[in-house]
Structures are given as structure tokens and as C-alpha cells.
Amino acid sequence: MRVLTGIVTVALCLGLPAHPAWADDVYTMALRTLAPDVYLIQRPDPLREPVEPNALFIVNATDVVVFEGGGAPIVAERSIALIRSVTDKPVSHVINSHWHGDHNLGNQAYRAEFPDVRIVAHPETLAAMTGTPMAYVERYVPMLTDLIEEWGAEQAKGTLSPRRAELLPSIVLMRDELARTTIVPPDLLVSDRLVLERGDREIHILHLGRGNTPGDLVLWLPGERILASGDLVVHPVPYGFGSFPLDWIATLDRLAGFDFDLLVPGHGAVQHDAAYIRRLQALLTEVRRQVGESVSKGYDLETTRAKLDLSSFIDEFAGDDADARQKFDNWWTQPISRSAWLEARGEPIKQGAADETG
């Protein structure tokens, strides 16, 4: 089953939480202190869908800076409530690491609460958010509505499986959130570097190169030695939709060169060294090697995918959990093989939903 980029796999890949303390619904988030005045907003299960990114906020003398807008208005509203539990200072900047909706569809809530907030992103992110790539947001509402009606009819007949019955309220909530979403594009663009000076603190917003998307931004706090990568790094199962394998390897090299104590990935567990970055590079390198060989022999994409063998990596990235292994195929193997195939053929890698990236 194909993952619909940045929002949801509309079917049984949807996971169920195992932790009742945070299992109110699919958009429940938790707050964690990373350093004095630096906080992480995170959903504990990174494999649950719709996926939600890690978000940071930094409390300064007179303002708050947020990294990642969240994937739905309700996420941003709850994130604002978490910020308000710490400080009453206004949010001055919300940084979108890239164009995928789970990182920016909450922008509207920040703009509503803080009318003067600046939405920060790369010019390529602006182009995607205001162009065709994010047209998927409107398409998903009727798709989810059709699924809800189908499952509702089964429920009325008493034939809906227990698993689908548990999932149905989450799907309704997702549909309703998408229906009330308005895309709020960035109004402050960073093509290379922006440094926000806040007393003794510097907040660096950087574009290190293409990787997961053309416009990935990272956040670097040199004083606290905290680095936030966006989806350049996703743990434990990386995302490969519309990505740029060769450039990504080089960009990860630059990322690994930071002297960080904490690396906050786009999704998943906080890292304490560059070991996982290096494993992502090794994975990308192997994808490029195998796909390059297939292209040199004239194989089409279908054949190339069939021949791609990542069995030496799947245990490392997905373990023995059947759901995680399926997501490794959906989120990584299928999309990155297409990107590598297009790259090896010298063809453009498009930005769009999972079925539109090439």
C-alpha cells in the first residue's frame, strides 16, 4: 500500500497506540525539556499515522521561536497550549523545515494566535506550498470521506472488523482536520542562512543542501549544541519521497559535521551522536549502487525495484516488527528507488504526493 506523503496511509497500516497516557487521539503530543528554555514537542510513537514531526520551541527574553508548524490545525493549537504552559511570550517565528504537510499544515493556528508571526522556509518550500505539490490536501478530504462512508456502512451491518472500528474515529478526525485546513505559506525566505540573535543566544536557520526535498532547512543552537534536522534524518524508518539521493549523502555529511550533543530528527528518537546519520548515508549509497547497476543494464523502474535488495539494512532500520518492515518498504524502498532510478537516468525528480514524484 502506498503512503500518501506527509499525511496518511489510508488503510490498515494506520497504527494503534499502546500508551493510554497519551492515547487520547492521533494528534496527542507530549512536552519534553531538552535544555534550559529549549523544549521538544513530540508524539511518542513515530510510526503512528498520520505521521507528526518533532517540533522544537525556544523561549527567549521577549519571544518564542518554533521549529515545525505541525501537520494539522489541532496539532498547532495543542502545541500553542504546551508553549503557554511554559511562557506567555509571543511566538515570533515558525520555521517550516520543508514543504511536506505534516510540517506546515498547522501554520494557520500560529497565524491566528500570533498575527505578526513570521513563517520561515526555503524558497523551494514556498514554491511547493503555493504550487501543485500541495494540491493533495484537497484531494485527501473526499478520499477519506469515501473510506469513512464505506467503513460506516460495514459498521451499520455489523461486518466491520474490530481493528477498523478502532481506527474509524481517528480517520474521521483526520478528515475533519484536513477539511478546516488553510495553507499558510512562508513570508520570510532563507536560501542559505539566517541567524536570529536573542541576547547571548544565537538561533541558526540553515540550508545545507538538497536531500529529502529541494529546500530542507535545519535549526542549529550553538550555545546549547542542539541540532534539528527536519526530515533529512527520520528515525527509525526514513522517508524517501521525491528525494535526491546523491545530494542527500553530501548534505548528511555537512549535518554530521556539527559538534552537537543532541540531534532532533524530523521524526523519532533524539540522537546523541552521528552514528545514525552515517547509517543513513550507507543506506543511500547502497541504493544508488544497486539502482545505478540496474539503469546501466537498461532495466525499467519496475524491474529495478524488483531487483533492489536492502535485506542487509531492514533489520537495522525496522527490526522484526511486521508493521515497521512494511513501512520501510512503503516509506523508503519504493519511493527512494524511484528517485535513484530517475537520478541515474538524468531525469528530473518531481515534488508532489507519493504518486506524483516521477
Buried (B, 14 or more C-beta within 10 A) or exposed (E): EBBBBBBBBBEEBBBEBEEEEBBEEBBBBEBEEBBEBBBBBBBBBBBBBBBBBBBBBBBBEEBBBBBBBBBBBBBBBBBBEBBEEBBEBBBBBBBBBBBBBBBBBBBBBBBBBBEEBBBBBBBBBBBBBEEEBBEBBEEBBEBBBEBBEEBEEBBEEEEBEEEBEEBBEBBBBBBBBBBEBEBBBBEBBBEEEBEBEBEEBEBBBBBBBBBBBBBBBBBBBBEBBBBBBBBBBBBBBBBBBBBBBBBBBBBBBBBBEBEBBBBBBBBBBBBEEBEBBEBBBBBBEBBBEBBBEBBEEEBEBEEBBEBBEBEEBBEBBBEEEEBBBBBBBBBBBBBBBBBBBBBBEEEEBBBBBBEBBB
